[in-house]
């Protein structure tokens, strides 16, 4: 669907440069071209652990000195990697969220398909120091995604060349995350890394 989406956006906004591309290879752009590179909505989690390193290196390369790479990524230490198709979904786990009968019914209805998807996808599970690829609850456990710890993600940014400041936010609440905070309830991070 992406080529059709790109064409639709080009028709609606003819003055905007919209391209279909691959974040692992930004060779269409010269070094130090942009002040901001954004990879939204945890898209970086859809590629392998090795390919993430390519994305970080390419983002670094095309950023101007002082430029910002802004992306979101799933927290390996959070509750999301522990979700299973037979357990209630995220809203049920949060204090203060009203328990709705309809939500429980949707969970029960999706359980057989989600369980099948989960077991099919589990064979692709891989884990390393500070990262994990495993089934993701969205799309009824039909996706394999990458999770990372905050410490591992910061180390990978530094390996890619990012030496400036790194700001981290809870992707759900928008609250700034400070060093030493407990991250068990943070599903994903919004990260701003400067070159």
Rosetta silent file (secondary structure, phi, psi, omega in degrees, C-alpha in Angstrom):
SEQUENCE: XXXXXXXXXXXXXXXXXXXXXXXXXXXXXXXXXXXXXXXXXXXXXXXXXXXXXXXXXXXXXXXXXXXXXXXXXXXXXXXXXXXXXXXXXXXXXXXXXXXXXXXXXXXXXXXXXXXXXXXXXXXXXXXXXXXXXXXXXXXXXXXXXXXXXXXXXXXXXXXXXXXXXXXXXXXXXXXXXXXXXXXXXXXXXXXXXXX
SCORE:     score description
SCORE:     0.000 S_00000001
   1 L     0.000  -15.198 -175.616    0.000    0.000    0.000 S_00000001
   2 H   -63.464  -45.235  178.333    2.942    2.387    0.406 S_00000001
   3 H   -58.181  -40.461  178.994    3.415    3.316   -3.296 S_00000001
   4 H   -65.613  -38.706  178.788   -0.297    4.158   -3.552 S_00000001
   5 H   -65.343  -43.148  179.210   -0.109    6.216   -0.357 S_00000001
   6 H   -61.758  -43.752  179.231    2.930    8.136   -1.620 S_00000001
   7 H   -63.230  -39.760  178.599    1.153    8.896   -4.918 S_00000001
   8 H   -62.487  -44.387  179.428   -1.942   10.084   -3.054 S_00000001
   9 H   -65.233  -40.309  178.618    0.117   12.457   -0.895 S_00000001
  10 H   -61.099  -39.249  178.382    1.967   13.762   -3.973 S_00000001
  11 H   -66.950  -42.239 -177.249   -1.379   14.572   -5.639 S_00000001
  12 H   -73.144  -31.904 -176.132   -2.721   16.312   -2.540 S_00000001
  13 L  -131.706   72.229 -174.161    0.506   18.211   -1.794 S_00000001
  14 L   -63.952  -19.676 -178.991    2.352   18.726   -5.088 S_00000001
  15 L   -87.129   -4.735 -178.327    4.834   21.216   -3.584 S_00000001
  16 L   -99.007  135.635  177.733    6.078   18.703   -0.970 S_00000001
  17 L   -81.740  101.459 -178.930    8.922   16.292   -1.754 S_00000001
  18 L  -114.705  127.210 -176.793    7.447   12.900   -0.782 S_00000001
  19 L  -131.087  150.931  170.091    9.461    9.752   -1.533 S_00000001
  20 L   -90.899  128.365 -175.725    9.181    6.042   -1.012 S_00000001
  21 L  -153.474 -172.308 -178.872   12.378    4.875    0.619 S_00000001
  22 E  -133.536  119.367 -176.263   14.191    2.653    3.054 S_00000001
  23 L   -63.433  -17.100  178.178   15.626    4.108    6.253 S_00000001
  24 L   -76.368  -15.824 -178.319   18.480    1.591    6.105 S_00000001
  25 E  -141.559   96.722 -179.990   19.760    3.258    2.939 S_00000001
  26 L  -103.111   33.144 -175.799   19.476    7.038    2.673 S_00000001
  27 L   -63.617  -13.299  175.372   22.063    7.263   -0.124 S_00000001
  28 L   -69.555  -11.715 -177.339   19.708    9.572   -2.062 S_00000001
  29 L  -117.899  139.409  179.287   20.722   12.258    0.443 S_00000001
  30 L   -73.152  163.177  174.719   24.144   13.813    0.931 S_00000001
  31 L   -57.500  148.113  173.431   25.944   13.886    4.266 S_00000001
  32 L    52.872   47.938 -177.678   24.804   16.599    6.705 S_00000001
  33 L   -92.870  -33.068 -168.982   21.604   17.427    4.767 S_00000001
  34 E  -120.275  150.189  172.821   18.964   17.674    7.505 S_00000001
  35 E   -88.169  -23.830 -179.566   18.469   19.375   10.877 S_00000001
  36 E  -139.561  131.668  169.719   15.846   16.800   11.872 S_00000001
  37 E  -121.428  125.754 -178.259   15.411   13.138   10.973 S_00000001
  38 E  -121.441  136.924  174.194   12.241   11.520   12.347 S_00000001
  39 E  -127.511   98.621 -167.388   11.247    7.869   12.388 S_00000001
  40 L   -87.324  166.775  167.649    7.767    7.870   13.855 S_00000001
  41 L    53.026   41.824  176.906    5.421    5.459   15.515 S_00000001
  42 L    56.895   27.768  178.670    7.988    2.839   16.525 S_00000001
  43 H   -61.150  -31.268  179.949    8.717    2.081   12.858 S_00000001
  44 H   -64.064  -19.913 -179.848   12.328    1.319   13.717 S_00000001
  45 H   -79.205   -4.056 -179.708   11.058   -1.690   15.669 S_00000001
  46 H   -89.237   -0.429  178.853    9.882   -3.351   12.438 S_00000001
  47 L  -113.673  167.302 -177.791   13.424   -4.174   11.305 S_00000001
  48 L   -68.660  167.673  178.347   15.991   -6.643   12.624 S_00000001
  49 H   -58.569  -44.148 -179.581   18.506   -5.822   15.318 S_00000001
  50 H   -65.917  -40.321 -179.502   21.303   -5.551   12.741 S_00000001
  51 H   -67.871  -28.031  175.201   19.219   -3.340   10.430 S_00000001
  52 H   -59.435  -39.241  179.246   18.519   -0.913   13.289 S_00000001
  53 H   -62.771  -37.380  176.132   22.243   -0.195   13.388 S_00000001
  54 H   -62.796  -42.223 -179.723   22.114    0.696    9.670 S_00000001
  55 H   -63.832  -45.263  179.440   19.229    3.093   10.347 S_00000001
  56 H   -61.329  -42.964 -179.705   21.074    4.777   13.230 S_00000001
  57 H   -65.713  -41.089  179.272   24.218    5.152   11.110 S_00000001
  58 H   -68.068  -41.314  176.970   22.285    6.567    8.162 S_00000001
  59 H   -60.117  -44.044  178.586   20.342    9.001   10.378 S_00000001
  60 H   -60.931  -45.433 -176.219   23.633   10.178   11.858 S_00000001
  61 H   -61.403  -42.746 -174.286   25.232   10.570    8.421 S_00000001
  62 H   -85.038   -6.809  177.738   22.467   12.731    6.924 S_00000001
  63 E   -80.957  142.598  170.888   22.130   14.987    9.992 S_00000001
  64 E   -71.041  157.410  172.585   23.870   18.351   10.151 S_00000001
  65 E   -54.878  131.481 -176.690   26.121   18.895   13.189 S_00000001
  66 E    85.941   -5.601  179.612   23.755   19.643   16.063 S_00000001
  67 E   -68.180  163.935 -175.066   20.851   17.983   14.202 S_00000001
  68 E  -117.690  133.334  168.975   18.302   15.818   15.992 S_00000001
  69 E  -103.272  119.785 -176.471   17.239   12.217   15.349 S_00000001
  70 E  -116.616  120.450  179.529   13.748   11.730   16.775 S_00000001
  71 E  -151.640  165.904  175.563   12.292    8.226   16.998 S_00000001
  72 E  -122.332  149.744 -177.312   10.254    5.963   19.231 S_00000001
  73 E  -149.938  149.543 -177.841   11.074    2.404   20.258 S_00000001
  74 E   -74.746  142.159 -177.533    9.536   -0.336   22.398 S_00000001
  75 E   -88.902  115.396  177.693   10.828   -0.891   25.936 S_00000001
  76 L   -63.508  -30.545 -178.560   12.121   -4.428   26.578 S_00000001
  77 L   -85.762   -1.400 -179.380   11.816   -3.808   30.325 S_00000001
  78 L   -86.230 -172.160 -176.391    8.175   -2.721   30.057 S_00000001
  79 L   -82.192  -20.977 -174.069    4.984   -4.740   30.214 S_00000001
  80 H   -60.319  -45.499  179.943    4.402   -5.020   26.450 S_00000001
  81 H   -64.333  -16.804 -179.268    6.865   -7.886   25.755 S_00000001
  82 H   -91.877   -4.427  179.647    5.174   -9.896   28.523 S_00000001
  83 L   -69.689  144.550  178.143    1.672   -9.654   27.025 S_00000001
  84 L  -131.397  157.010 -177.112    0.137  -12.887   25.757 S_00000001
  85 L   -62.966  -24.409 -177.890   -3.033  -13.493   23.728 S_00000001
  86 L   -91.623    3.789  177.448   -4.720  -15.201   26.666 S_00000001
  87 L  -109.494  153.362  178.383   -4.130  -12.279   29.039 S_00000001
  88 L   -58.801  147.445 -177.562   -6.146   -9.041   29.203 S_00000001
  89 L   -72.413  171.900 -173.760   -4.791   -6.255   27.003 S_00000001
  90 H   -42.514  -51.037 -175.790   -2.859   -3.221   28.148 S_00000001
  91 H   -57.326  -30.218 -179.507   -5.731   -0.988   29.386 S_00000001
  92 H   -71.049  -20.397 -177.388   -6.759   -3.651   31.878 S_00000001
  93 H   -86.178  -15.005 -173.506   -3.296   -3.621   33.418 S_00000001
  94 L   -90.461  131.957  175.877   -3.203    0.094   34.189 S_00000001
  95 L   -63.855  141.998  176.083   -4.431    1.442   37.535 S_00000001
  96 L    85.294   -5.890  177.730   -7.287    3.888   37.206 S_00000001
  97 L   -88.234  125.964 -177.992   -8.443    2.659   33.783 S_00000001
  98 L   -61.313  139.226  177.253  -12.136    1.708   33.917 S_00000001
  99 L   -84.282  118.804 -178.137  -12.793   -1.993   33.366 S_00000001
 100 L  -112.122  136.549 -179.052  -15.211   -2.331   30.460 S_00000001
 101 H   -63.240  -38.048  179.907  -17.087   -5.499   29.634 S_00000001
 102 H   -60.919  -37.148  178.886  -16.767   -4.836   25.870 S_00000001
 103 H   -65.197  -41.118  177.814  -12.992   -4.783   26.174 S_00000001
 104 H   -64.013  -41.377  178.884  -13.056   -8.166   27.890 S_00000001
 105 H   -62.929  -42.248  177.847  -15.308   -9.579   25.142 S_00000001
 106 H   -61.984  -39.945  178.683  -12.930   -8.355   22.397 S_00000001
 107 H   -62.698  -45.324 -179.325  -10.033   -9.986   24.246 S_00000001
 108 H   -65.348  -40.523  179.502  -11.913  -13.292   24.494 S_00000001
 109 H   -64.869  -36.048 -176.145  -12.977  -13.187   20.823 S_00000001
 110 H   -85.153   -8.262 -173.562   -9.440  -12.547   19.602 S_00000001
 111 H   -59.552  -47.245 -178.481   -7.847  -15.193   21.814 S_00000001
 112 H   -61.388  -47.555 -179.705   -7.923  -18.210   19.418 S_00000001
 113 H   -66.205  -43.115  179.539   -6.449  -16.302   16.459 S_00000001
 114 H   -62.454  -39.642  178.922   -3.995  -14.433   18.677 S_00000001
 115 H   -65.133  -43.681  177.245   -2.830  -17.660   20.312 S_00000001
 116 H   -60.998  -48.100  178.093   -2.239  -19.280   16.906 S_00000001
 117 H   -60.055  -42.510 -178.275   -0.345  -16.192   15.668 S_00000001
 118 H   -59.676  -48.169 -178.310    1.656  -16.030   18.886 S_00000001
 119 H   -69.734  -34.615  174.791    2.868  -19.626   18.637 S_00000001
 120 H   -63.626  -43.912 -176.458    3.642  -19.289   14.913 S_00000001
 121 H   -75.376  -24.701 -175.208    5.629  -16.097   15.542 S_00000001
 122 H   -61.761  -23.053  179.155    7.424  -17.378   18.633 S_00000001
 123 H   -67.713  -20.546  179.217    9.854  -19.402   16.500 S_00000001
 124 H   -90.031    2.569 -179.213   11.327  -16.085   15.297 S_00000001
 125 L   -63.799  134.451  176.781   12.021  -14.946   18.857 S_00000001
 126 E  -143.820  148.281 -178.817   15.646  -13.885   19.430 S_00000001
 127 E  -141.608  141.419  176.776   17.324  -12.197   22.357 S_00000001
 128 E  -135.984 -169.424 -178.936   20.643  -10.523   22.924 S_00000001
 129 L   -69.357  102.261  177.389   22.266   -8.230   25.435 S_00000001
 130 L    86.747    8.242  179.055   19.662   -5.483   25.976 S_00000001
 131 E  -145.987  163.155 -178.610   17.347   -6.399   23.075 S_00000001
 132 E  -153.615  137.162  165.361   14.632   -8.844   22.078 S_00000001
 133 E  -112.990  129.955 -173.302   12.686   -9.660   18.920 S_00000001
 134 E  -162.175  168.874  177.588    9.351  -11.280   19.740 S_00000001
 135 E   -59.578  148.383 -178.898    5.624  -11.235   18.900 S_00000001
 136 E  -116.737  139.189 -174.173    3.820   -7.924   19.417 S_00000001
 137 L   -63.488  -28.307  179.923    0.249   -7.708   20.731 S_00000001
 138 H   -63.965  154.021 -178.737   -0.921   -5.344   17.970 S_00000001
 139 H    56.924   36.006  174.346   -2.502   -7.010   14.940 S_00000001
 140 H    56.084   44.425  177.664   -3.432   -9.948   17.131 S_00000001
 141 H    61.853   29.175  179.521    0.180  -11.041   17.702 S_00000001
 142 L   -92.928    0.345 -178.529    0.785  -11.282   13.968 S_00000001
 143 E  -116.086  147.412  170.095    3.898   -9.080   14.008 S_00000001
 144 E  -105.406  128.880 -179.259    7.460   -9.668   15.168 S_00000001
 145 E  -130.909  169.180 -179.767    9.029   -6.511   16.578 S_00000001
 146 E  -102.307  133.213  174.166   12.225   -5.357   18.228 S_00000001
 147 E  -117.137  149.875  178.318   12.321   -4.305   21.885 S_00000001
 148 E  -142.881  154.517  171.687   15.297   -2.638   23.549 S_00000001
 149 L   -82.861  157.622  179.887   16.356   -1.477   26.968 S_00000001
 150 H   -63.015  -42.725  179.637   17.001    2.225   27.362 S_00000001
 151 H   -61.543  -42.261  179.040   20.659    1.639   28.248 S_00000001
 152 H   -65.112  -40.833 -179.477   21.191   -0.544   25.188 S_00000001
 153 H   -64.957  -41.462  178.710   19.519    2.009   22.910 S_00000001
 154 H   -65.310  -40.529  177.407   21.693    4.836   24.195 S_00000001
 155 H   -61.946  -40.140  178.932   24.819    2.679   23.746 S_00000001
 156 H   -67.083  -36.850  175.505   23.798    1.937   20.135 S_00000001
 157 H   -61.802  -43.828  179.387   23.280    5.646   19.458 S_00000001
 158 H   -64.600  -39.055  176.926   26.774    6.334   20.769 S_00000001
 159 H   -63.653  -31.679  178.960   28.209    3.537   18.600 S_00000001
 160 L   -77.455   -9.775  177.594   26.535    5.154   15.575 S_00000001
 161 L   115.935  -10.285 -178.953   28.349    8.418   16.404 S_00000001
 162 L   -67.594  116.114 -178.466   25.755   10.373   18.389 S_00000001
 163 L  -118.452   -6.838 -179.778   27.745   12.225   21.029 S_00000001
 164 L   -80.145 -164.163 -177.769   25.352   15.078   21.807 S_00000001
 165 L   -70.543  153.660  174.173   22.544   15.108   24.326 S_00000001
 166 E  -127.380  120.621  175.588   19.897   12.379   24.459 S_00000001
 167 E  -108.436  138.414 -176.490   16.439   13.231   25.785 S_00000001
 168 E  -128.194  136.123 -179.295   14.022   10.413   26.558 S_00000001
 169 E  -130.591  150.981  171.629   10.251   10.606   27.077 S_00000001
 170 E   -69.502  118.558 -175.547    7.536    8.106   27.896 S_00000001
 171 L   -63.333  -24.158 -178.269    5.928    7.659   24.464 S_00000001
 172 L   -87.270  -48.616 -175.415    2.500    7.213   26.029 S_00000001
 173 L   -93.793  -21.656 -176.520    2.336    9.982   28.656 S_00000001
 174 L    84.349   -0.429 -178.753    4.929   12.370   27.236 S_00000001
 175 L   -71.374  140.623  177.653    6.669   12.598   30.628 S_00000001
 176 E   -69.656  137.938  178.414   10.429   13.074   30.548 S_00000001
 177 L  -100.416  128.100 -179.730   12.380   10.043   31.739 S_00000001
 178 L  -104.727  157.721  178.843   15.313   10.749   34.009 S_00000001
 179 L   -55.915  137.067  176.651   18.305    8.545   34.777 S_00000001
 180 L    86.319   -3.135 -179.990   17.567    5.875   37.353 S_00000001
 181 L   -70.294  150.147  172.880   13.782    5.878   36.923 S_00000001
 182 L   -73.415  132.088 -172.757   11.845    2.628   37.099 S_00000001
 183 L  -115.853   11.804 -177.432   10.743    1.780   33.548 S_00000001
 184 L   -62.204  -27.426 -179.120    8.448   -1.225   34.083 S_00000001
 185 L   -98.880    2.611 -179.171    5.301    0.756   33.237 S_00000001
 186 L   -92.946  111.770 -178.078    6.800    2.571   30.210 S_00000001
 187 L   -71.068  -36.954 -179.040    5.663    0.772   27.032 S_00000001
 188 E  -157.012  162.173 -177.405    7.937    2.690   24.679 S_00000001
 189 E  -110.901  144.698  163.253   10.323    5.614   24.523 S_00000001
 190 E  -100.148  125.554 -175.526   10.408    8.780   22.437 S_00000001
 191 E  -122.809  133.588  172.797   14.086    9.595   21.958 S_00000001
 192 E  -118.180  110.678 -177.967   15.710   12.805   20.737 S_00000001
 193 E  -114.181  128.524 -178.879   19.409   12.262   20.044 S_00000001
 194 E  -101.786  146.071 -179.550   21.588   15.115   18.852 S_00000001
 195 L   -79.408    0.000    0.000   24.585   14.785   16.591 S_00000001
